[in-house]
Amino acid sequence: MLLTVNAASRRVLHGLLILLLLGGFAAADSNVPAPQFTARTLDGRTVTSSSFRGSVVLLQFWTTWCPVCRRDQPAVDNIQSAFAGSGLVVLAVNDGEPEATVRQYLQANPRSCEVLLSEGHSIAARFGVHGYPHYVVIDREGNVTASQSGGGGEAHLRYLLRTAGMPSKPGTLEAGNRGTSSAAGSGIEPKLITVPPIPSAATAKPLPKTVFIFANGDQLEADHYMLHSDFLYVTAGGQEQSIPLGALDLKKTIAVNHERGIELKIPKSGSEIFLAF
């Protein structure tokens, strides 16, 4: 359905959508050599993937506009602190944004881990990144042991690191603070509200999942998502992602869904949201 909402309503809808989309994701063990890359740090240094050989590397591909990245930021920084001196390198790779935009964001939202710049999307493309945040774990031999899109919180990041042989360590994760269902720093624990189902005819045929087609031909199917004029929040296969609309072939996406009986509408302004759940 297409909703026209004001700014306050957008914030409420976004909060509701995050609760709807929350879900764990599992590490996908690959054990293939990691792509080689070169990047620049905010202080002007040039680093290469080979310079981290011998350490376990956690890459977080992120953007300043991604709310899931913002929510996961404390978890990533906590991992950096908890594993300090244990042979772990945590790198937050900003994907495709100007340096000035990244610096402005970090002034208001400082990070403790190293931030790398990748204005040309080249690093993300090598790792097959479509949505944000996207996490990659590389072991000490330079092999990818886990690659996963979506937010997961500190507990899940520790799980991903175990695929590269990093031990579980006591530290910053509180027993009552596992998972990602509360906004970072808000102090508010969301409650699960059960909404009675809307009565429907027994013969009603369920709609198929919506198909989103990427510019490179890849496809993603989902039935829980929010489509904004600039980006797509989506859950598919238990993974929560933020995807810029520029990564999609919107013409093909609309055409394919039309054939499936889904009339997908692309919002034309920030006051419109297409919501499916």
MARMAR-46566 format. One record per residue (C-alpha): residue in one letter; chain; x, z, y; residue number from 1. Coordinates in steps of 0.25 Angstrom, whole numbers, plus 5000, padded with zeros to 4 digits. Layout:
(atom 'a'; 'A'; (X; Z; Y); NUM),
...
This chain:
(atom 'm'; 'A'; (5000; 5000; 5000); 1),
(atom 'l'; 'A'; (5005; 4997; 5014); 2),
(atom 'l'; 'A'; (5004; 5009; 5023); 3),
(atom 't'; 'A'; (5006; 5009; 5039); 4),
(atom 'v'; 'A'; (5012; 5023; 5042); 5),
(atom 'n'; 'A'; (5017; 5030; 5054); 6),
(atom 'a'; 'A'; (5031; 5037; 5054); 7),
(atom 'a'; 'A'; (5026; 5050; 5050); 8),
(atom 's'; 'A'; (5018; 5044; 5038); 9),
(atom 'r'; 'A'; (5030; 5036; 5034); 10),
(atom 'r'; 'A'; (5038; 5049; 5033); 11),
(atom 'v'; 'A'; (5027; 5055; 5024); 12),
(atom 'l'; 'A'; (5026; 5043; 5016); 13),
(atom 'h'; 'A'; (5041; 5042; 5014); 14),
(atom 'g'; 'A'; (5041; 5057; 5009); 15),
(atom 'l'; 'A'; (5029; 5054; 5000); 16),
(atom 'l'; 'A'; (5036; 5042; 4994); 17),
(atom 'i'; 'A'; (5049; 5049; 4992); 18),
(atom 'l'; 'A'; (5042; 5059; 4983); 19),
(atom 'l'; 'A'; (5035; 5048; 4976); 20),
(atom 'l'; 'A'; (5048; 5041; 4973); 21),
(atom 'l'; 'A'; (5056; 5052; 4969); 22),
(atom 'g'; 'A'; (5062; 5050; 4955); 23),
(atom 'g'; 'A'; (5075; 5053; 4947); 24),
(atom 'f'; 'A'; (5084; 5041; 4943); 25),
(atom 'a'; 'A'; (5094; 5041; 4932); 26),
(atom 'a'; 'A'; (5108; 5036; 4932); 27),
(atom 'a'; 'A'; (5111; 5022; 4927); 28),
(atom 'd'; 'A'; (5124; 5023; 4920); 29),
(atom 's'; 'A'; (5132; 5010; 4922); 30),
(atom 'n'; 'A'; (5147; 5013; 4919); 31),
(atom 'v'; 'A'; (5151; 5000; 4925); 32),
(atom 'p'; 'A'; (5162; 4998; 4935); 33),
(atom 'a'; 'A'; (5157; 5001; 4949); 34),
(atom 'p'; 'A'; (5158; 4989; 4959); 35),
(atom 'q'; 'A'; (5170; 4990; 4969); 36),
(atom 'f'; 'A'; (5167; 4992; 4984); 37),
(atom 't'; 'A'; (5173; 4995; 4997); 38),
(atom 'a'; 'A'; (5166; 5003; 5008); 39),
(atom 'r'; 'A'; (5169; 5009; 5021); 40),
(atom 't'; 'A'; (5167; 5024; 5025); 41),
(atom 'l'; 'A'; (5161; 5029; 5038); 42),
(atom 'd'; 'A'; (5175; 5033; 5042); 43),
(atom 'g'; 'A'; (5181; 5019; 5040); 44),
(atom 'r'; 'A'; (5188; 5020; 5027); 45),
(atom 't'; 'A'; (5187; 5009; 5017); 46),
(atom 'v'; 'A'; (5184; 5014; 5002); 47),
(atom 't'; 'A'; (5183; 5007; 4989); 48),
(atom 's'; 'A'; (5177; 5010; 4976); 49),
(atom 's'; 'A'; (5191; 5011; 4969); 50),
(atom 's'; 'A'; (5195; 5022; 4979); 51),
(atom 'f'; 'A'; (5185; 5031; 4971); 52),
(atom 'r'; 'A'; (5190; 5028; 4957); 53),
(atom 'g'; 'A'; (5192; 5041; 4950); 54),
(atom 's'; 'A'; (5180; 5048; 4956); 55),
(atom 'v'; 'A'; (5166; 5047; 4953); 56),
(atom 'v'; 'A'; (5158; 5040; 4965); 57),
(atom 'l'; 'A'; (5144; 5042; 4969); 58),
(atom 'l'; 'A'; (5139; 5031; 4978); 59),
(atom 'q'; 'A'; (5126; 5032; 4986); 60),
(atom 'f'; 'A'; (5121; 5019; 4992); 61),
(atom 'w'; 'A'; (5112; 5023; 5004); 62),
(atom 't'; 'A'; (5107; 5019; 5017); 63),
(atom 't'; 'A'; (5103; 5027; 5030); 64),
(atom 'w'; 'A'; (5088; 5023; 5029); 65),
(atom 'c'; 'A'; (5086; 5027; 5015); 66),
(atom 'p'; 'A'; (5078; 5040; 5014); 67),
(atom 'v'; 'A'; (5082; 5042; 4999); 68),
(atom 'c'; 'A'; (5096; 5041; 5003); 69),
(atom 'r'; 'A'; (5094; 5051; 5014); 70),
(atom 'r'; 'A'; (5087; 5061; 5004); 71),
(atom 'd'; 'A'; (5099; 5059; 4994); 72),
(atom 'q'; 'A'; (5110; 5061; 5004); 73),
(atom 'p'; 'A'; (5111; 5076; 5003); 74),
(atom 'a'; 'A'; (5112; 5075; 4987); 75),
(atom 'v'; 'A'; (5123; 5064; 4989); 76),
(atom 'd'; 'A'; (5130; 5073; 4998); 77),
(atom 'n'; 'A'; (5128; 5085; 4989); 78),
(atom 'i'; 'A'; (5134; 5078; 4978); 79),
(atom 'q'; 'A'; (5146; 5075; 4987); 80),
(atom 's'; 'A'; (5148; 5090; 4990); 81),
(atom 'a'; 'A'; (5145; 5095; 4975); 82),
(atom 'f'; 'A'; (5156; 5085; 4969); 83),
(atom 'a'; 'A'; (5166; 5087; 4979); 84),
(atom 'g'; 'A'; (5180; 5087; 4973); 85),
(atom 's'; 'A'; (5174; 5082; 4959); 86),
(atom 'g'; 'A'; (5178; 5068; 4960); 87),
(atom 'l'; 'A'; (5165; 5062; 4966); 88),
(atom 'v'; 'A'; (5165; 5053; 4977); 89),
(atom 'v'; 'A'; (5151; 5051; 4984); 90),
(atom 'l'; 'A'; (5149; 5039; 4993); 91),
(atom 'a'; 'A'; (5137; 5036; 5001); 92),
(atom 'v'; 'A'; (5137; 5021; 5003); 93),
(atom 'n'; 'A'; (5128; 5016; 5014); 94),
(atom 'd'; 'A'; (5123; 5003; 5011); 95),
(atom 'g'; 'A'; (5121; 4992; 5022); 96),
(atom 'e'; 'A'; (5120; 5000; 5035); 97),
(atom 'p'; 'A'; (5128; 4999; 5047); 98),
(atom 'e'; 'A'; (5139; 5010; 5049); 99),
(atom 'a'; 'A'; (5132; 5015; 5062); 100),
(atom 't'; 'A'; (5119; 5017; 5054); 101),
(atom 'v'; 'A'; (5126; 5025; 5044); 102),
(atom 'r'; 'A'; (5134; 5033; 5054); 103),
(atom 'q'; 'A'; (5121; 5036; 5062); 104),
(atom 'y'; 'A'; (5114; 5041; 5049); 105),
(atom 'l'; 'A'; (5125; 5050; 5045); 106),
(atom 'q'; 'A'; (5126; 5057; 5058); 107),
(atom 'a'; 'A'; (5112; 5062; 5056); 108),
(atom 'n'; 'A'; (5114; 5063; 5040); 109),
(atom 'p'; 'A'; (5128; 5066; 5037); 110),
(atom 'r'; 'A'; (5134; 5064; 5023); 111),
(atom 's'; 'A'; (5145; 5071; 5016); 112),
(atom 'c'; 'A'; (5148; 5060; 5006); 113),
(atom 'e'; 'A'; (5156; 5048; 5010); 114),
(atom 'v'; 'A'; (5148; 5036; 5016); 115),
(atom 'l'; 'A'; (5152; 5022; 5014); 116),
(atom 'l'; 'A'; (5147; 5010; 5022); 117),
(atom 's'; 'A'; (5142; 4997; 5016); 118),
(atom 'e'; 'A'; (5136; 4989; 5026); 119),
(atom 'g'; 'A'; (5135; 4976; 5018); 120),
(atom 'h'; 'A'; (5128; 4981; 5006); 121),
(atom 's'; 'A'; (5140; 4976; 4997); 122),
(atom 'i'; 'A'; (5143; 4990; 4990); 123),
(atom 'a'; 'A'; (5128; 4992; 4987); 124),
(atom 'a'; 'A'; (5126; 4978; 4981); 125),
(atom 'r'; 'A'; (5138; 4980; 4972); 126),
(atom 'f'; 'A'; (5131; 4993; 4966); 127),
(atom 'g'; 'A'; (5117; 4986; 4965); 128),
(atom 'v'; 'A'; (5111; 4995; 4976); 129),
(atom 'h'; 'A'; (5097; 4991; 4979); 130),
(atom 'g'; 'A'; (5091; 5004; 4985); 131),
(atom 'y'; 'A'; (5096; 5017; 4991); 132),
(atom 'p'; 'A'; (5101; 5027; 4988); 133),
(atom 'h'; 'A'; (5109; 5021; 4976); 134),
(atom 'y'; 'A'; (5119; 5029; 4969); 135),
(atom 'v'; 'A'; (5131; 5025; 4960); 136),
(atom 'v'; 'A'; (5140; 5033; 4952); 137),
(atom 'i'; 'A'; (5154; 5028; 4949); 138),
(atom 'd'; 'A'; (5163; 5036; 4939); 139),
(atom 'r'; 'A'; (5178; 5038; 4940); 140),
(atom 'e'; 'A'; (5181; 5025; 4933); 141),
(atom 'g'; 'A'; (5173; 5017; 4943); 142),
(atom 'n'; 'A'; (5161; 5015; 4934); 143),
(atom 'v'; 'A'; (5146; 5016; 4939); 144),
(atom 't'; 'A'; (5140; 5027; 4931); 145),
(atom 'a'; 'A'; (5127; 5027; 4938); 146),
(atom 's'; 'A'; (5119; 5019; 4948); 147),
(atom 'q'; 'A'; (5106; 5023; 4954); 148),
(atom 's'; 'A'; (5096; 5020; 4965); 149),
(atom 'g'; 'A'; (5087; 5031; 4971); 150),
(atom 'g'; 'A'; (5088; 5045; 4976); 151),
(atom 'g'; 'A'; (5090; 5056; 4966); 152),
(atom 'g'; 'A'; (5096; 5068; 4973); 153),
(atom 'e'; 'A'; (5108; 5077; 4969); 154),
(atom 'a'; 'A'; (5104; 5080; 4955); 155),
(atom 'h'; 'A'; (5103; 5065; 4951); 156),
(atom 'l'; 'A'; (5116; 5062; 4958); 157),
(atom 'r'; 'A'; (5123; 5072; 4950); 158),
(atom 'y'; 'A'; (5117; 5066; 4938); 159),
(atom 'l'; 'A'; (5122; 5052; 4942); 160),
(atom 'l'; 'A'; (5136; 5058; 4944); 161),
(atom 'r'; 'A'; (5136; 5063; 4930); 162),
(atom 't'; 'A'; (5136; 5049; 4925); 163),
(atom 'a'; 'A'; (5150; 5048; 4931); 164),
(atom 'g'; 'A'; (5155; 5061; 4924); 165),
(atom 'm'; 'A'; (5153; 5070; 4936); 166),
(atom 'p'; 'A'; (5149; 5084; 4931); 167),
(atom 's'; 'A'; (5137; 5091; 4936); 168),
(atom 'k'; 'A'; (5141; 5101; 4947); 169),
(atom 'p'; 'A'; (5134; 5113; 4952); 170),
(atom 'g'; 'A'; (5133; 5113; 4967); 171),
(atom 't'; 'A'; (5123; 5108; 4977); 172),
(atom 'l'; 'A'; (5111; 5105; 4969); 173),
(atom 'e'; 'A'; (5101; 5116; 4969); 174),
(atom 'a'; 'A'; (5092; 5118; 4957); 175),
(atom 'g'; 'A'; (5079; 5117; 4965); 176),
(atom 'n'; 'A'; (5084; 5105; 4973); 177),
(atom 'r'; 'A'; (5086; 5095; 4963); 178),
(atom 'g'; 'A'; (5080; 5081; 4965); 179),
(atom 't'; 'A'; (5076; 5074; 4977); 180),
(atom 's'; 'A'; (5062; 5078; 4980); 181),
(atom 's'; 'A'; (5064; 5085; 4993); 182),
(atom 'a'; 'A'; (5069; 5079; 5006); 183),
(atom 'a'; 'A'; (5084; 5083; 5009); 184),
(atom 'g'; 'A'; (5084; 5095; 5018); 185),
(atom 's'; 'A'; (5069; 5095; 5020); 186),
(atom 'g'; 'A'; (5067; 5108; 5013); 187),
(atom 'i'; 'A'; (5054; 5103; 5008); 188),
(atom 'e'; 'A'; (5051; 5102; 4993); 189),
(atom 'p'; 'A'; (5041; 5091; 4990); 190),
(atom 'k'; 'A'; (5029; 5094; 4981); 191),
(atom 'l'; 'A'; (5023; 5085; 4971); 192),
(atom 'i'; 'A'; (5009; 5082; 4974); 193),
(atom 't'; 'A'; (5000; 5076; 4964); 194),
(atom 'v'; 'A'; (4990; 5066; 4969); 195),
(atom 'p'; 'A'; (4978; 5063; 4961); 196),
(atom 'p'; 'A'; (4978; 5048; 4956); 197),
(atom 'i'; 'A'; (4968; 5039; 4963); 198),
(atom 'p'; 'A'; (4957; 5035; 4953); 199),
(atom 's'; 'A'; (4958; 5021; 4949); 200),
(atom 'a'; 'A'; (4950; 5012; 4939); 201),
(atom 'a'; 'A'; (4955; 5012; 4925); 202),
(atom 't'; 'A'; (4957; 4997; 4925); 203),
(atom 'a'; 'A'; (4966; 4997; 4937); 204),
(atom 'k'; 'A'; (4979; 4989; 4934); 205),
(atom 'p'; 'A'; (4991; 4996; 4939); 206),
(atom 'l'; 'A'; (5000; 4988; 4949); 207),
(atom 'p'; 'A'; (5013; 4984; 4944); 208),
(atom 'k'; 'A'; (5026; 4989; 4951); 209),
(atom 't'; 'A'; (5031; 4983; 4964); 210),
(atom 'v'; 'A'; (5043; 4974; 4962); 211),
(atom 'f'; 'A'; (5054; 4974; 4973); 212),
(atom 'i'; 'A'; (5064; 4962; 4972); 213),
(atom 'f'; 'A'; (5078; 4963; 4978); 214),
(atom 'a'; 'A'; (5085; 4952; 4985); 215),
(atom 'n'; 'A'; (5094; 4951; 4974); 216),
(atom 'g'; 'A'; (5083; 4949; 4964); 217),
(atom 'd'; 'A'; (5083; 4963; 4958); 218),
(atom 'q'; 'A'; (5069; 4969; 4956); 219),
(atom 'l'; 'A'; (5063; 4983; 4957); 220),
(atom 'e'; 'A'; (5049; 4988; 4952); 221),
(atom 'a'; 'A'; (5042; 5000; 4958); 222),
(atom 'd'; 'A'; (5029; 5006; 4960); 223),
(atom 'h'; 'A'; (5033; 5017; 4970); 224),
(atom 'y'; 'A'; (5039; 5013; 4983); 225),
(atom 'm'; 'A'; (5038; 5012; 4998); 226),
(atom 'l'; 'A'; (5040; 4999; 5005); 227),
(atom 'h'; 'A'; (5045; 5001; 5020); 228),
(atom 's'; 'A'; (5048; 4990; 5029); 229),
(atom 'd'; 'A'; (5063; 4992; 5027); 230),
(atom 'f'; 'A'; (5064; 4998; 5013); 231),
(atom 'l'; 'A'; (5058; 5001; 5000); 232),
(atom 'y'; 'A'; (5057; 5015; 4994); 233),
(atom 'v'; 'A'; (5055; 5013; 4979); 234),
(atom 't'; 'A'; (5056; 5020; 4966); 235),
(atom 'a'; 'A'; (5059; 5012; 4953); 236),
(atom 'g'; 'A'; (5063; 5017; 4940); 237),
(atom 'g'; 'A'; (5063; 5031; 4946); 238),
(atom 'q'; 'A'; (5073; 5027; 4957); 239),
(atom 'e'; 'A'; (5070; 5029; 4971); 240),
(atom 'q'; 'A'; (5076; 5019; 4981); 241),
(atom 's'; 'A'; (5076; 5014; 4995); 242),
(atom 'i'; 'A'; (5078; 4999; 4996); 243),
(atom 'p'; 'A'; (5079; 4991; 5009); 244),
(atom 'l'; 'A'; (5069; 4980; 5009); 245),
(atom 'g'; 'A'; (5081; 4970; 5013); 246),
(atom 'a'; 'A'; (5085; 4972; 4998); 247),
(atom 'l'; 'A'; (5072; 4966; 4993); 248),
(atom 'd'; 'A'; (5067; 4952; 4992); 249),
(atom 'l'; 'A'; (5053; 4955; 4998); 250),
(atom 'k'; 'A'; (5048; 4941; 4997); 251),
(atom 'k'; 'A'; (5050; 4941; 4982); 252),
(atom 't'; 'A'; (5045; 4956; 4981); 253),
(atom 'i'; 'A'; (5032; 4953; 4987); 254),
(atom 'a'; 'A'; (5030; 4940; 4979); 255),
(atom 'v'; 'A'; (5033; 4947; 4966); 256),
(atom 'n'; 'A'; (5024; 4959; 4969); 257),
(atom 'h'; 'A'; (5013; 4949; 4973); 258),
(atom 'e'; 'A'; (5013; 4943; 4959); 259),
(atom 'r'; 'A'; (5012; 4957; 4953); 260),
(atom 'g'; 'A'; (5000; 4960; 4961); 261),
(atom 'i'; 'A'; (5007; 4969; 4971); 262),
(atom 'e'; 'A'; (5006; 4965; 4986); 263),
(atom 'l'; 'A'; (5018; 4971; 4992); 264),
(atom 'k'; 'A'; (5019; 4972; 5007); 265),
(atom 'i'; 'A'; (5031; 4974; 5015); 266),
(atom 'p'; 'A'; (5030; 4983; 5027); 267),
(atom 'k'; 'A'; (5033; 4976; 5040); 268),
(atom 's'; 'A'; (5036; 4989; 5048); 269),
(atom 'g'; 'A'; (5040; 5003; 5047); 270),
(atom 's'; 'A'; (5026; 5008; 5048); 271),
(atom 'e'; 'A'; (5022; 5001; 5035); 272),
(atom 'i'; 'A'; (5025; 5006; 5021); 273),
(atom 'f'; 'A'; (5021; 5000; 5008); 274),
(atom 'l'; 'A'; (5019; 5012; 4998); 275),
(atom 'a'; 'A'; (5017; 5011; 4983); 276),
(atom 'f'; 'A'; (5017; 5023; 4974); 277),
